[in-house]
């Protein structure tokens, strides 16, 4: 999904959560979706940091450090 579509989806979820006319069950589901996506993003960032460190260590090992 491209950045524009992702931003639009996030905006829709946030607007749904704060709209006074939205039923509570829908607000809860929107909040749950936001938390789930945030958790996945954090996991991805963690994996990226670990891979970067492994790549750095592998490069250092190749260079005899």
RAGI-V204345 format. One record per pair of residues at least 6 apart in sequence whose C-alpha atoms are under 8 Angstrom apart, sorted by sequence separation. I is the first residue (numbers start at 1). J is the second residue. D is the distance in whole Angstrom. If there is no record, write none. Layout:
i:I j:J d:D
i:I j:J d:D
//
This chain:
i:16 j:22 d:6
i:17 j:26 d:8
i:18 j:27 d:8
i:16 j:26 d:8
i:17 j:27 d:5
i:16 j:27 d:6
i:17 j:28 d:8
i:17 j:30 d:6
i:16 j:30 d:7
i:17 j:31 d:7
i:14 j:30 d:7
i:13 j:30 d:5
i:14 j:31 d:8
i:13 j:31 d:8
i:13 j:34 d:7
i:10 j:34 d:8
//
